Amino acid sequence: MKQENDYNPLALDVPHEVKRLREALNKAGYDTPHIAALLRFDVGDARLPAYRAGSKELAFAMHYAKGDAPLNTLVQLFLLGATVNLEAARVAFAPSTPEALLSMGLLEERDGGIATSFQITPLEHLLLLADPHWGELKPKHVVSAGAPSIALAQATIRRKSRSTLDVGAGCGIQAFFAAAHSDQVVGVDRNPRAVNVAAFNAQLNGFDHVEFLAGDLYAPVRDRRFDLIVANPPYVISPESRFIYRDSGLKGDEIAQRVIGDGAPLLEEGGYLQLTCEWAHLAGTDWRDRMAKWFGGTGCDACVLRFTTVAPDVQAEMWLRSDPEVKAEEVPERFRDWLAYHRAEGIEAVSDGIITLRKRSTGPNWIRFDDAPKRIGQCGPSMERAFAAVDFLTATHQDETFLEARLRLAPDVRWEQRLAPTPEGWDVRHSQLYISAGLAYRGDANRQGLSLAELCNGERTVRQVLESLADPNGPPLNIPGVLAVTRQLVEQGFLLPEKEGQI
Ligand SMILES: C[S@@+](CC[C@H](N)C(=O)[O-])C[C@H]1O[C@@H](n2cnc3c(N)ncnc32)[C@H](O)[C@@H]1O
């Protein structure tokens, strides 16, 4: 039997057999809608539920998945960690065979039947093999897609890329999403087991322009240059160094600093580097000033999209809770260790979010800090527009220039009102403009704001909009105030410059 955390568990020299496996999975309907129908969960979530060993969820799922139909057999094996009988496996894996998959290292004989030490998770058009969520987590565990993986994938700027790098590739999720808009993709991971698994996934998903290399951060690709670098590194700020996928072994937020500092020189002009990470708020220092130093000298503009900021105990509790290897009786000691670590490092709070850099060697670079709106969907296009908005606002920072610009309302802006009945008729209790896609910012909309939005039709200049807004019988218009609001609406994506290519 194979050692559970073997470095190279899967044979990579039988791609035709992996192709047959994919055929079998496709034929059985091994995708999110069919599996959701079988296991009766809501497909609203982008990811499948994790059926942990010993959980009630697993017990119910086993009940729903029982039977020998190919989809049932494959779900029992690859999502529920069960052992199936050889005959059912033979039917489910045709045109491949259990024998071929046993010798490839994917299947193993267990308790007189066939089992596997891997899970296969469908995610959109991908099938991602990874180490399983059932059983014990090992130090070299290769994770499947988690919430930060999905957030980064959604925020990635998906322009055409000649060459893309995925740092800390794991099972390859970011690399595979990038494959659709990249001529070449390379994934790097310090865990050789992850490199093996990701290379297997490249075969399973039919990508022949995606390669994976073992190494520390950028070491294997020092001489290459990229239009896009994406990284979901092991960023958790903690005293732990147990899991390679979670713990960098570096102090505080040093891993984020290294991904940025060592990655920026590898960007082509105009190229983007995007990473998801935590960062520390240190006593006596403004986190924005501290972070600005990370970007200084990179030759990049930067957008920092902050999701949350929490006290050290909240951050520690969140990670300790989600660690299935931490037993209840260990919590007091572990919690104390984490808090002592944060105190010793002078960490007063921890933020998380997505940082995006763009290489621009012309003119002084800028930094933009945003708090993410409550809802974030596929926000890659919004991220790209955020860069264009700051470019535009920088170019038009003098009022005279801004007044000559033409703006238009973004097509995904919506106006929402809630009214309550009163004896005098309907009373407006809530009036907001919001963006319905991507970074879904929203803000209170008064009459003047609504008129401003409506007047920005792409034909009038900002000066003409202001002239139309002014009420000849009312008080004079607060021009600096209206200009500030207009600029903020551009910054948040409600208003777009009309000129082609500006946003
Ligand atoms: C949080 S996982 C992310 C996996 C995947 N990219 C995703 O988005 O789901 C972090 C990955 O970084 C890898 N890793 C950890 N330290 C690394 C380093 N110094 N250099 C390269 N990869 C590293 C881990 O092995 C793990 O696969």
The ligand as an SDF file (V2000), in Angstrom:
LIG
                    3D

 27 29  0  0  0  0  0  0  0  0999 V2000
   -3.2690   28.1100    0.5900 C   0  0  0  0  0  0  0  0  0  0  0  0
   -2.5080   26.9620   -0.4800 S   0  0  0  0  0  0  0  0  0  0  0  0
   -3.1050   27.5820   -2.0330 C   0  0  0  0  0  0  0  0  0  0  0  0
   -3.3210   26.5370   -3.0690 C   0  0  0  0  0  0  0  0  0  0  0  0
   -3.9760   27.0460   -4.3530 C   0  0  0  0  0  0  0  0  0  0  0  0
   -3.1250   27.9490   -5.0780 N   0  0  0  0  0  0  0  0  0  0  0  0
   -5.3120   27.7070   -4.0810 C   0  0  0  0  0  0  0  0  0  0  0  0
   -5.4860   28.8790   -4.4430 O   0  0  0  0  0  0  0  0  0  0  0  0
   -6.1940   27.0580   -3.5090 O   0  0  0  0  0  0  0  0  0  0  0  0
   -0.8370   27.4970   -0.4410 C   0  0  0  0  0  0  0  0  0  0  0  0
    0.1050   26.6920   -1.2980 C   0  0  0  0  0  0  0  0  0  0  0  0
    1.4160   27.2940   -1.2270 O   0  0  0  0  0  0  0  0  0  0  0  0
    2.4010   26.2760   -1.1420 C   0  0  0  0  0  0  0  0  0  0  0  0
    3.6010   26.8630   -0.5230 N   0  0  0  0  0  0  0  0  0  0  0  0
    3.8580   27.0440    0.7880 C   0  0  0  0  0  0  0  0  0  0  0  0
    5.0310   27.6800    0.9520 N   0  0  0  0  0  0  0  0  0  0  0  0
    5.5280   27.9120   -0.2840 C   0  0  0  0  0  0  0  0  0  0  0  0
    6.7110   28.5220   -0.7780 C   0  0  0  0  0  0  0  0  0  0  0  0
    7.6120   29.0430    0.0450 N   0  0  0  0  0  0  0  0  0  0  0  0
    6.9130   28.5510   -2.1080 N   0  0  0  0  0  0  0  0  0  0  0  0
    5.9930   28.0160   -2.9600 C   0  0  0  0  0  0  0  0  0  0  0  0
    4.8530   27.4340   -2.5450 N   0  0  0  0  0  0  0  0  0  0  0  0
    4.6190   27.3800   -1.2400 C   0  0  0  0  0  0  0  0  0  0  0  0
    1.7310   25.1890   -0.3320 C   0  0  0  0  0  0  0  0  0  0  0  0
    2.3370   23.9410   -0.5350 O   0  0  0  0  0  0  0  0  0  0  0  0
    0.2910   25.2710   -0.8490 C   0  0  0  0  0  0  0  0  0  0  0  0
    0.1200   24.4080   -1.9410 O   0  0  0  0  0  0  0  0  0  0  0  0
  1  2  1  0
  2  3  1  0
  2 10  1  0
  3  4  1  0
  4  5  1  0
  5  6  1  0
  5  7  1  0
  7  8  2  0
  7  9  1  0
 10 11  1  0
 11 12  1  0
 11 26  1  0
 12 13  1  0
 13 14  1  0
 13 24  1  0
 14 15  1  0
 14 23  1  0
 15 16  2  0
 16 17  1  0
 17 18  1  0
 17 23  2  0
 18 19  1  0
 18 20  2  0
 20 21  1  0
 21 22  2  0
 22 23  1  0
 24 25  1  0
 24 26  1  0
 26 27  1  0
M  CHG  2   2   1   9  -1
M  END
$$$$
